[in-house]
Amino acid sequence: MKQFQGKKCAPEKRKEQPSAIKQFFKGFDFGKSEGKDRREIEETEINNYGADDQSEKQDLSVEDGLSHLTSEAESPSGEQRFNQFMEKLGKKPSSKNLDLNNCALSAADITELASLLPFLPELEEISLSWNGCAGGTLKALTAQLHHVNLLRVLRLNNCRLTAEDVISLGEAFEIVSQLEELDLSWNSNIGGKLSLLTKKLQEGCKLKCLKITDCNLTAKDGESLAELLNVIPNLEVLDISINKNIGCSMKVIAQDLKNVPGLKELNLHMCGLKQDSLQGLDTALQHLTELRKLDISCNREIGGGFKASTAHLASLKNLEVLDLHQCCVTEEDMTVLSQVIPLLSNLQELNLSSNKNAGLSSDPLLGRLRFLPKLRSVTISNCGLGEESLSSLAEAALHLPELEILDLSWNKCVGGNLKLLLGALKLATEIQVLRLSSCNLVAEDLALLTSLRQDGHLARLQKLDLSYNNNISDEGWAVFCQGLGAFKELSELDVSLRPSSCRDCGPWFGELLAVLTQLPALAELAMQRWALSESQRKQMEGFNQDNKRNIRLDC
């Protein structure tokens, strides 16, 4: 086809057929020897007639061929069809990355996409997540996956996959031998059918990332997952979070975690783990020396089980993220954790939030955070901290030069005692997020924050949460707003009141409005349950229009 398009194939000019008069005079020999053989002349003319007729047939044949080629040229190529398909969905075409997340794809769209796969031999990623109508249509797509044998990533989050889809995917796994990432999260019909997928994965599979969040997995699925771990030695990320029934088979899964020694992330958030599950997991940790992230949050029944289940946690020298929030950690657990966590020398993020019983026993752990100089995020909201615990944290924070996120929300002891953190906040040159929601803050605490900024500290602060601190007076808010203009990088500010309250926005709103011109980065301002007058609302709208800003006012 391209060969024809590269040349001009216009037909040659046809030979003129001799007229009747010319044919008549050709019988006479003007200016030539009369001895010329008439029969020879007639034979020559007969041959000429044959040649002309043959030439005409050849010309017509060329014309027919050109007409056929032109028709083919007018029909779109596979590449053109793909570009038109992507344009219809408002997406930029890419031969390697097919991103159709949240595109409201119909069953017809999936079928059309399947027909285009033969024209995408270089395709490496397919993302069809958040397309609910994709459910029940995957068979058409998987039947064409052999055309994209370089496929490395397949994401099908929240596609309402059916049992038939699960079977089709299982069969496809025998074809896509290069697959490295598979995300099937938020497809509840996978529950009870995981074996249909796992049994098709062959030994030596290259899978590195497997995510099956909130798929209604059962204890039987847990056993299938354990078997799968024997054939995916390269696995680096395993996320089976929000599968409350899989905790029953956690001991079986833990036994086979030794087969994935290169695992870097393990997410068991809200998996229904119990104390015996925690023990089995701890045993497995001795084989996971490469682990970077461990999330066992929102497993309330493991509370009280850390004493017998932390023997190998300290061996995770590469661990960077540890999430234990909402685990009903007891005082005895905190005593054990205070001995283990400080040994995690590479730890960067620690979340102990919503462990109310940690309370007074958290002093030793918070004090020993000084031994973790790489900490960037410390989240200990709603832990029932006392003043002594806050003092221990404040002292440790002096040794955390890389701290970026500090969340002390829902710890009432902070109110009136923020001055204990004064030294730490002065040294926290990298801090970007400070959350002090529902801390019983008073006007003096807000004044401390603005004075710190005016003295050159907190220069990189981007998010400040002061919500649910109803005790602050209008005068306190006014003073705060007067000094707020120094926070040049602030992008989010929350000063909302508690859900059960409502309060008129006093004269300090004028101070706030005046200072907004000095906050070029501010994009979100939350003022829920502050009753703004009609005049104040119009002033805010007018500010956005006059200053060409788009500050989202949430009130």
C-alpha positions in Angstrom: 0.0 0.0 0.0 2.8 2.5 1.0 4.6 1.6 -2.2 1.7 2.7 -4.2 1.2 5.9 -2.1 4.9 6.8 -2.7 4.5 7.0 -6.5 2.2 8.7 -8.8 0.2 6.0 -10.5 -1.7 8.0 -13.1 -2.5 5.8 -16.1 -0.6 6.3 -19.3 -2.3 8.2 -22.2 -4.1 5.7 -24.3 -3.1 5.3 -28.0 -5.5 6.8 -30.5 -7.4 4.2 -32.6 -7.0 4.9 -36.4 -10.0 6.5 -38.0 -11.8 5.0 -41.0 -10.3 7.5 -43.5 -6.8 6.8 -42.2 -7.4 3.1 -42.5 -8.5 3.7 -46.2 -5.4 5.7 -47.2 -3.1 3.3 -45.4 -3.9 0.9 -48.3 -2.1 3.2 -50.7 1.7 3.6 -50.9 2.3 7.4 -51.4 6.0 8.2 -52.0 7.1 4.6 -51.6 8.0 1.8 -54.0 5.1 0.3 -55.8 6.8 -3.0 -55.4 5.8 -3.1 -51.7 3.9 -6.2 -50.9 0.3 -5.3 -50.2 -0.2 -8.5 -48.2 2.7 -7.6 -45.9 1.1 -4.2 -45.3 -2.2 -5.7 -44.4 -0.6 -8.2 -42.0 1.2 -5.3 -40.3 -2.1 -3.4 -39.9 -3.8 -6.5 -38.5 -1.0 -6.8 -35.9 -1.3 -3.1 -35.0 -5.0 -3.5 -34.4 -4.2 -6.4 -32.0 -1.6 -4.4 -30.2 -3.9 -1.4 -29.7 -6.6 -3.6 -28.3 -4.3 -5.3 -25.9 -2.9 -2.0 -24.7 -6.5 -0.7 -24.0 -7.2 -3.8 -21.9 -4.0 -3.2 -19.9 -4.9 0.4 -19.4 -8.4 -0.6 -18.1 -6.8 -3.2 -15.8 -4.4 -0.5 -14.3 -7.4 1.8 -13.7 -9.3 -0.9 -11.9 -6.3 -1.6 -9.6 -5.9 2.1 -8.9 -9.5 2.4 -8.0 -9.2 -0.5 -5.6 -6.1 1.0 -4.0 -7.7 4.4 -3.6 -10.7 2.8 -1.9 -8.3 1.1 0.6 -6.4 4.4 1.2 -9.7 6.1 2.1 -10.5 3.5 4.8 -8.7 4.4 8.1 -5.7 2.5 9.2 -5.5 0.8 12.6 -3.4 3.7 13.9 -6.0 6.2 12.7 -8.8 4.2 14.2 -7.0 4.1 17.6 -6.4 7.9 17.5 -10.1 8.5 16.7 -11.1 6.2 19.6 -8.9 8.1 22.0 -10.0 11.5 20.7 -13.7 10.4 21.2 -12.9 9.8 24.9 -10.9 13.1 25.3 -7.6 11.3 25.8 -4.2 11.7 24.3 -3.2 8.6 22.3 -0.1 6.8 23.4 1.3 3.6 21.9 2.8 2.5 25.2 0.4 3.7 27.9 -3.4 3.3 27.6 -4.9 5.4 30.3 -8.7 5.2 30.3 -9.4 5.6 34.0 -12.9 6.9 34.8 -13.9 7.4 31.2 -17.5 6.0 31.5 -16.6 3.3 29.1 -19.5 1.3 27.7 -19.6 -2.4 26.7 -19.3 -1.3 23.1 -16.2 0.8 23.9 -14.5 -2.2 25.5 -15.3 -4.3 22.4 -14.0 -1.6 20.1 -10.8 -1.3 22.2 -10.3 -5.0 22.0 -10.4 -4.8 18.2 -7.6 -2.1 18.3 -5.1 -4.1 20.4 -3.6 -5.9 17.3 -2.4 -2.4 16.2 -0.7 -1.7 19.5 2.2 -4.1 19.7 4.3 -1.8 21.9 1.6 -1.4 24.6 3.0 -1.7 28.1 0.2 -0.4 30.4 -3.6 -0.7 30.3 -5.6 1.2 32.9 -9.3 0.8 32.8 -10.1 1.6 36.5 -13.4 3.2 37.6 -15.3 2.1 34.6 -18.3 0.2 36.1 -19.7 -0.9 32.8 -16.5 -2.8 32.0 -17.8 -5.6 34.1 -18.9 -8.6 32.0 -17.0 -7.5 28.9 -13.4 -8.5 29.6 -13.6 -11.7 27.6 -13.5 -9.7 24.4 -10.4 -7.8 25.7 -8.5 -10.7 27.1 -9.0 -12.7 23.8 -6.8 -10.1 22.1 -4.1 -9.7 24.8 -1.7 -12.0 22.8 -1.2 -9.1 20.5 0.3 -7.0 23.3 2.9 -9.4 24.7 5.0 -6.5 26.1 2.2 -5.7 28.6 3.6 -5.0 32.1 0.8 -3.2 33.9 -2.9 -4.0 34.1 -5.2 -1.9 36.3 -8.9 -2.8 36.7 -9.9 -1.1 39.9 -13.6 -0.8 40.5 -14.8 -2.2 37.2 -17.5 -4.4 38.7 -15.8 -7.5 37.4 -18.0 -10.6 37.1 -17.2 -14.3 37.7 -16.9 -14.7 33.9 -14.4 -11.8 33.9 -12.3 -13.5 36.6 -12.2 -16.7 34.6 -11.2 -14.7 31.4 -8.4 -12.9 33.3 -7.1 -16.2 34.7 -6.8 -17.6 31.2 -5.1 -14.5 30.0 -2.3 -14.8 32.6 -1.0 -17.7 30.5 -0.4 -15.2 27.7 0.9 -12.0 29.2 4.2 -13.4 30.5 5.7 -10.0 31.0 3.1 -8.7 33.5 4.6 -7.0 36.5 1.7 -5.1 38.1 -1.9 -6.3 38.6 -4.4 -4.1 40.4 -7.9 -5.6 40.8 -9.0 -3.6 43.9 -12.6 -2.8 44.7 -14.1 -5.6 42.7 -16.2 -7.5 45.3 -17.1 -10.4 43.0 -13.5 -11.6 43.1 -14.2 -12.8 46.7 -14.3 -16.6 46.8 -12.9 -16.9 43.2 -9.3 -15.9 43.6 -8.1 -19.4 42.8 -9.5 -18.9 39.2 -6.8 -16.3 38.8 -4.0 -17.7 40.9 -3.9 -21.2 39.5 -3.1 -19.9 36.0 0.0 -17.9 37.0 3.0 -20.0 36.1 6.1 -20.6 38.1 8.7 -17.9 37.6 6.0 -15.3 36.9 7.4 -11.8 36.8 4.7 -10.2 38.9 6.1 -7.5 41.2 3.0 -5.7 42.4 -0.3 -7.3 43.4 -3.2 -5.2 44.7 -6.5 -6.8 45.7 -7.9 -4.1 48.1 -11.5 -4.5 49.3 -12.4 -7.5 47.1 -14.4 -9.4 49.7 -11.7 -12.1 50.0 -12.5 -15.1 52.0 -10.4 -17.4 54.2 -10.3 -19.8 51.2 -8.9 -17.0 49.0 -6.2 -16.5 51.7 -5.1 -20.1 51.1 -5.1 -19.5 47.3 -2.9 -16.4 47.9 -0.5 -18.4 50.0 -0.1 -20.9 47.2 0.4 -18.0 44.7 3.4 -16.7 46.8 5.3 -19.9 45.8 5.3 -18.9 42.1 5.9 -15.1 42.2 9.4 -14.8 43.8 9.8 -11.3 42.4 6.9 -9.8 44.3 7.7 -6.4 45.8 4.2 -5.0 46.7 1.4 -6.9 48.2 -1.8 -5.0 49.2 -4.7 -7.1 50.4 -6.1 -4.3 52.7 -9.8 -4.0 53.6 -10.5 -7.7 53.4 -11.9 -8.4 56.8 -12.4 -12.1 56.4 -8.9 -12.9 55.2 -7.4 -12.6 58.7 -8.5 -16.2 59.5 -5.9 -17.4 57.0 -3.2 -15.0 57.8 -1.1 -17.6 59.5 -1.1 -19.7 56.3 -0.2 -16.6 54.2 2.6 -15.6 56.7 4.2 -19.0 56.3 4.7 -18.5 52.6 5.9 -14.9 52.8 9.4 -16.4 53.0 9.1 -17.2 49.3 9.0 -13.5 48.4 12.2 -12.2 50.2 12.3 -9.1 48.0 8.9 -7.8 49.3 9.1 -4.0 49.9 5.5 -3.1 50.8 3.0 -5.1 52.8 -0.4 -3.6 53.4 -2.7 -5.5 55.8 -4.9 -2.5 56.8 -8.3 -3.7 58.1 -7.8 -7.4 57.4 -9.4 -8.7 60.6 -6.1 -9.7 62.1 -6.0 -11.2 65.6 -3.2 -11.7 68.1 -2.3 -15.1 66.7 -2.2 -13.6 63.2 0.3 -11.0 64.6 2.5 -13.8 65.9 2.6 -15.6 62.5 3.4 -12.3 60.8 6.3 -11.6 63.2 7.8 -14.9 62.3 7.6 -14.1 58.6 9.3 -10.7 59.1 12.7 -12.4 59.7 12.6 -13.3 55.9 11.5 -9.9 54.7 14.7 -7.9 55.2 14.0 -5.6 52.2 10.6 -4.5 53.6 10.1 -0.7 53.4 6.5 -0.3 54.4 4.4 -2.2 56.9 0.7 -1.3 57.4 -1.2 -3.3 60.0 -3.6 -0.4 60.9 -7.3 -0.8 61.9 -6.9 -4.3 63.2 -8.3 -3.7 66.6 -8.1 -7.3 67.8 -4.3 -7.4 67.7 -4.2 -5.0 70.7 -2.3 -6.6 73.6 -0.5 -9.0 71.3 2.7 -7.0 70.6 4.5 -8.4 73.7 4.8 -11.8 72.0 5.0 -10.6 68.4 7.8 -8.1 68.1 10.9 -10.3 68.2 11.6 -9.8 64.5 10.2 -6.3 63.9 13.5 -4.8 65.0 15.3 -6.7 62.3 13.6 -4.6 59.6 16.6 -2.2 59.2 15.2 -0.9 55.8 11.7 -0.1 57.1 10.7 3.4 56.3 6.9 3.4 57.0 5.2 1.9 60.0 1.4 2.3 60.4 -0.1 1.1 63.6 -3.1 3.5 63.9 -6.3 2.3 65.4 -4.9 -1.0 66.7 -6.1 -0.7 70.3 -2.5 -0.6 71.4 -2.3 -1.1 75.2 0.1 0.3 77.8 1.9 -3.0 77.8 2.2 -2.9 74.0 3.6 0.6 74.2 6.3 -0.5 76.6 7.4 -3.2 74.2 7.2 -0.9 71.1 9.2 1.8 72.9 12.1 -0.7 72.9 11.7 -1.9 69.3 10.7 1.1 67.2 13.8 3.2 68.1 15.9 0.5 66.6 14.3 1.1 63.1 17.1 3.4 62.1 15.7 4.2 58.6 12.1 4.9 59.7 10.7 8.0 58.0 6.9 7.8 58.8 5.3 6.7 62.1 1.6 6.6 62.7 0.3 5.7 66.1 -3.0 7.6 65.9 -6.3 6.6 67.6 -4.7 4.4 70.2 -6.3 6.0 73.1 -5.0 3.6 75.7 -1.4 4.5 74.7 -1.8 7.7 76.6 0.4 8.0 79.6 2.6 5.0 78.7 3.7 6.7 75.5 6.3 8.8 77.3 9.3 6.4 76.8 8.5 5.9 73.1 8.0 9.6 72.2 11.2 10.4 74.1 13.2 7.8 72.1 12.1 9.2 68.7 15.3 11.2 69.0 17.1 8.0 67.8 15.2 8.2 64.5 16.8 11.3 62.8 15.3 10.4 59.4 11.7 10.8 60.6 9.7 13.0 58.2 6.2 12.3 59.5 4.9 11.8 63.1 1.2 11.2 63.4 0.0 10.7 67.0 -3.5 12.2 66.9 -6.2 11.1 69.4 -3.7 9.2 71.7 -4.8 10.7 75.0 -1.4 12.3 75.5 -0.6 14.0 78.8 1.6 17.0 79.4 4.5 14.8 80.2 4.1 12.9 76.9 4.0 16.2 75.1 7.2 17.3 76.8 8.9 14.0 75.9 7.9 14.6 72.2 9.0 18.2 72.3 12.5 17.2 73.6 12.8 14.4 71.0 11.7 16.7 68.2 14.8 18.8 68.7 16.7 15.9 67.1 14.4 15.5 64.1 15.8 17.9 61.5 13.9 16.4 58.5 10.4 16.5 60.1 7.8 17.6 57.5 4.5 16.5 59.0 3.4 16.7 62.6 -0.1 15.7 63.6 -1.1 16.2 67.3 -4.9 16.6 66.7 -7.4 15.5 69.3 -4.9 15.7 72.1 -6.4 18.2 74.5 -3.2 18.7 76.5 -1.7 20.7 73.6 -4.0 23.6 74.4 -2.2 26.2 76.4 1.0 24.1 76.2 2.1 24.7 72.6 5.0 26.7 74.0 6.5 23.3 75.0 7.1 22.7 71.3 8.6 26.2 70.7 12.2 25.0 70.5 11.3 22.1 68.2 9.3 24.3 65.9 12.1 26.7 65.6 14.4 23.9 64.4 11.8 22.3 62.2 13.0 24.1 59.0 11.4 21.5 56.8 7.9 21.3 58.3 5.1 21.6 55.8 2.1 20.2 57.5 1.0 21.1 61.1 -2.3 19.6 62.3 -3.7 20.8 65.7 -7.4 20.1 65.3 -9.5 19.8 68.4 -6.5 20.5 70.8 -8.3 23.0 73.0 -6.0 25.7 71.7 -6.3 29.2 73.1 -5.4 32.7 71.7 -1.9 32.5 73.2 -1.2 29.4 71.1 -2.2 31.1 67.9 -0.1 34.1 68.8 2.9 31.8 69.3 2.5 30.4 65.8 2.4 33.9 64.1 5.4 35.1 66.2 7.4 32.0 65.1 6.7 32.9 61.5 7.6 36.5 61.9 10.9 35.5 63.5 11.7 33.5 60.3 10.6 30.0 61.3 7.9 27.7 59.7 8.8 29.3 56.4 7.8 26.2 54.4 4.4 25.6 56.1 1.8 24.7 53.5 -1.1 23.2 55.4 -2.3 24.4 58.8 -5.3 22.7 60.5 -6.7 24.7 63.5 -10.2 23.3 63.3 -12.5 22.4 66.2 -10.8 24.8 68.6 -13.9 26.6 69.7 -12.3 28.2 72.8 -10.4 30.8 70.8 -12.0 34.2 71.1 -12.7 36.6 68.3 -9.8 38.7 69.5 -7.6 35.7 69.3 -8.6 35.1 65.7 -8.1 38.7 64.9 -4.5 38.7 66.2 -3.8 35.5 64.3 -5.2 36.9 61.0 -3.0 40.0 61.4 0.1 37.9 61.5 -1.1 35.3 58.9 0.3 37.2 56.0 3.8 36.0 56.8 2.9 32.4 55.8 3.7 32.9 52.1 3.6 29.2 51.1 0.4 28.4 52.9 -2.0 26.6 50.5 -4.6 25.2 52.9 -6.1 26.7 56.1 -8.8 25.1 58.2 -10.5 27.1 61.0 -13.8 25.2 61.1 -15.8 24.9 64.2 -17.1 21.6 65.8 -20.0 19.9 64.0 -22.4 20.6 66.9 -21.7 24.4 67.0 -22.4 27.5 65.1 -21.0 31.0 65.6 -21.2 34.3 63.9 -18.1 35.4 62.1 -17.0 38.6 64.0 -15.0 41.6 62.9 -11.9 39.3 62.5 -13.3 38.3 59.1 -12.3 41.7 57.8 -8.7 41.1 59.0 -8.8 37.7 57.2 -10.0 39.2 54.0 -7.4 41.9 54.1 -4.5 39.4 54.6 -5.6 37.1 51.7 -3.8 39.3 49.2 -0.6 38.5 51.0 -1.1 34.7 50.6 -0.5 34.0 46.9 -0.5 30.2 47.4 -3.7 29.9 49.4 -6.2 27.7 47.5 -8.5 26.3 50.2 -10.0 28.0 53.2 -12.3 25.9 55.4 -14.6 27.8 57.7 -17.4 25.3 58.4 -20.1 26.4 60.8 -18.9 30.0 60.9 -22.1 31.9 60.1 -21.1 34.4 57.4 -23.5 37.3 56.6 -24.6 37.9 53.1 -22.4 40.9 53.0 -19.3 38.8 54.0 -20.1 36.1 51.4 -20.2 38.8 48.7 -17.0 40.3 49.9 -15.3 36.9 49.5 -16.7 36.4 46.0 -15.7 39.9 45.1 -12.2 39.3 46.4 -11.8 36.2 44.1 -13.1 38.2 41.1 -11.1 41.3 41.7 -7.8 39.6 42.5 -8.3 36.8 39.9 -8.1 34.2 42.6 -10.0 31.0 43.1 -9.9 30.3 46.8 -12.4 27.6 47.6 -14.4 28.7 50.6 -15.8 25.7 52.5 -18.3 27.0 55.0 
